[in-house]
Amino acid sequence: MKKFVVEGGRRLCGSVKISGAKNAALPILFSLLLTRGESYVENLPDIGDVRVALAILSSYGVKLRRTGESLIADTRDLTDAEPDESLVRAIRASSYLLGGALARFGRVTIRSYGGCNFADRPIDMHLSAAEALGALRDGDQLCAQTLRGGRIVFEKISVGATVNALLLAATAQGMTEIYGAAKEPHVGALISFLNSAGADIREEEGSLTVHGTGGLLSGGRTAIIPDAIEAGTYLLAAPLTGGEITVAGAIPSHLGGFLPKLRESGVRLKIGENEITASGLPTSSVCVTASPHPGFPTDLQPQFSVLLSQVGGRIRDSVFPERFGYLSALSAFGVRSDLQKQNGSAVIYPSELKNSIVYSPDLRGGAACLLAALAAEGESEIRAADNILRGYLGMQEKLPALGACVALREET
């Protein structure tokens, strides 16, 4: 395991290039199981979760050629397989095997899928979508000799269930209508890739309409969209350190629910077509409710809580109401908070940040701890930094380029 060693209290300034989005890359990678041919993926970040996904695909016989941020995947000769359990448990996105492997091989083993354990994350909606298209459950097996189009209605928004529904519907026989689908940018990115590979997916008002091909797709081509969560994390580092940071390559519309709240806190924003600059100190208390896109992203609420520690405020999460375990780690940095479980929210009080040594609780909670360490005077350590590196490319290079004193070291 690795750790970040941070000498905090330094003003961060400069520009940082945003990498490809983890949350966009993973659905596209698992959708390769639906294809027969060569697919081309550009701007693919070399992060922990992506490496695990590629290892899982290799176990099915996908031939992978990677050069820098470019990937060529040959899926012409695949075999049904049981990926190593340790790989499946390592990332939450392995749940996309429910759609990818079932569509390709007619069967898939239902597993305990991994990822950050910050809240209860059931797969009942994923299974219901598969059953709506003709899949049958037999113990820990989900089987379907033939998938047929149908009507899928999600009572609540779920990115994961939407992804699996799209994977299953794309190669099913007949038309599928999906209601209540997630509208996150990475869902749109998946649709674009599937359509490039021969799928027929149309975004209608209030629904997605999928005209299934009745067979495998061909190879496709895409470039992974920039990571809005990475962009938001770096934008928060500017006001927390009294600096000025430009995130280059970011798409402002992908941060539509985040930017207004950042501005409401008193942070100055300059928004261009493909870049955003944040500067100035926070001055005003803010109340935030994390919700599905285009709302405030749940994956940025842990990091935003560090900003609120300077001005006070409240955070509620309607996506994962239990997503506040990171507050225990932040308390070591002096962040004072009051968790209110009955309404899925937390009050953050104005706090004086101090240096500390903590273990990264999960991917985004670990990023929040890193922000606190950058803002606090003195030396801090964020142990179990591998949790952070699962989703952020090159932090150990990008942060020092902005003026931070940060080193990535092996834990002893």
Summary of the structure (lengths in Angstrom):
residues: 412
radius of gyration: 21.2
end to end distance: 8.7
largest distance: 61.9
contacts: 1518
relative contact order: 0.16
helix: 36%
strand: 28%
